[in-house]
Amino acid sequence: MTVPLTLLGLLEREPSHGYDLKRDYDTFFGRGKPLPYGQVYSTLSRLARDGKVVVGDVAPGAGPDRKRYVITDVGATEVEHWLTEPVEPEPHLQTLLFTKVVLALMLDRPAEEYLDTQRAAHLRRMRELTEIKRSGELVDVMLADHGLYHLEADLRWIETTGARLDALREAVRP
């Protein structure tokens, strides 16, 4: 996810202070990886430099002045364009998982063990996501579903690859 475009989208909803943007970003998009304050303000600075936001009202605060950021027409146009463009379909034909398996086979290393270790890691993560589905709010449930569907597809690939390792080994070794 691109932080600048997400912050622009939040600003299109309503003008906001940096700390409000961080709070909203973390609430809806930063699950498990909150956005650092420094990144919020450096991103807002670049967006202002590029004419995508302007500083609106400035109010004194306990520390530095509190700036309220407002999206410009240029920023709103960029958000509209970004939202209407489809996300690149995943996965790409060559994933890290595939690369590791092929390299393990090329180097005569135990690809089967790697697949077993990866399967166990996927199953652990699936249990964590399933627990989130049981106890989480709707946004968390939707994110957990997305992750689970991807992990299920990876597990199917791991099983299929495990069944084809001998043929793949012959295809990638001289």
N, C-alpha and C positions, 0 to 999 in steps of 0.2 A: 504494500500500500504506500502511496506517496503522501508524505506528510504535508507538503505545501498545498496540494490540491484538497486534501481533507480539511485543512484549516480554512482554506478559501470556502469550501462548502459550508463549514460551520458558520463562517462569517456571513455568507449569503442568507442564512437562516435569520441571523440578527447580529448587529454590531456587538463586539465583545472586548473585554479586557483579556490580556494574555493569560492570566491565571484562570479565567473562565474557559478559555479555549483549551487549556491543558486539562482542566477537570472534565470537560465534555469529551475530549479526545480519549482520555484514559478510561472514562466510563463506557464509551461505546466501541472504541477501536483498539485500546491499549491493553487488552486482557493479557496479564502476565508480563507485559513489557510497557510500563508507563513511559510517557514522553518526558524527557528531561526538560526542566524549565529553560535551560540555556538553548536547547534546540528550538523551543517555541519562539523565543525572542529573536534568535538569529534568523529563523525562517520568516518571521513577521518583518524583520528589517529588510531581507531580500525581496519579499513581496512588495514592500513599500517602495524600495529602490526601483523595482520593475513596473511600478504604476498599477499594481493589482489590488493594493489596499492603500488607504490613507489613514492618518491618525485623526480621529474625530476629537471628541471632548477629552481634555486632560484635567484630571482632578488630583489634588495633593493626597498623598497617602502617608502611611507611617514611615515608609522608606522612600523609594523613588516615586516620582509622579506616576499616577495610574493613567495609562493611555488607553483609550477606547478605539479599536480598529474597525474600519468600515470598508467593505469590499467596493471596488470600483466597477465600472462597466466592463473594463478589460478583464478584471478578475472573474466577474460573473460569466462573461463569454467563455473564458477558459474552463470554468467549472461545467458549463453546459456542454461544451465540446467533449470534455473528459467523460462526463456521465453518459453521453450518447455513443461513445466509441466502445465496441465490445472488448472485453478482456481477452488477452491472448489465450487461446485454448491450451490447457495444460493436459498432460505433461508434454514437454518437448520430447523429441524422439530419443535423445540421449540424456538420461538422468544420472545423478550421482550414484544411485543404487546400481544401475546397469554398468556404469564405468567400473565400480569396485568389483563386481562379479567378473567382468571380462578380464580386468587386470589380474585378479586372483588366479584365474584359469591360465592366463598367459605366463604368469610367474610360477606356475605349478604350486600354488598355495591352496589351502582347503576352502574352496568357495562354498562348499556345503555348510561348513561351520559358520562362515560369515552369514549365510542366509538364515541359519538357525538363530544366531545372535540377533540379527535384524528382526526376525519374526517375533522373538521374545520382547524386544524393545517396542515393536508396534503393538503387541498385545497389552503390554503395561500401559502404554499411552491410551489405548482404547478403553481400558478399565477406568483410567482417570477421567476421560471424557464422558463415559457412561455415568460416573458419579456426578459430574457437573450437570448432566441432563436430569438426574433425579432431584437435585437440590437447587439448581440455578434458576435465575430469572430468564424470561423469554429470549433476550439477546444472547445470554450465555448458552442456552439450549440450542439456538440456531447455529452459533459458532461451533458448538460441540458436534452437532449433526454434520456440518461441513467437514470438520476434521475426521470424523468417523468414516464418512463415505470415502474420503481419500485414502485413509488407512486400510479400509476394506479392499479397495482396488489394489493397493500395494501388496496386501497379503495374497490376493489372487495371483499377482505377478510373481511373487516369491515362490508360491507353490508350483506354478507352471514352469518357472525357470529351474527350480530344483529337479523337476521331472526331465528337463532337457539339458542338464549340465554336461552329460557325456557328449551329446551332439554339438553343443556350443564349444566345449573344450576342443574338439576336433576342428571346428570352424575357425578358431582363433589362434591355434598353435601351429607352427610350421611342421 
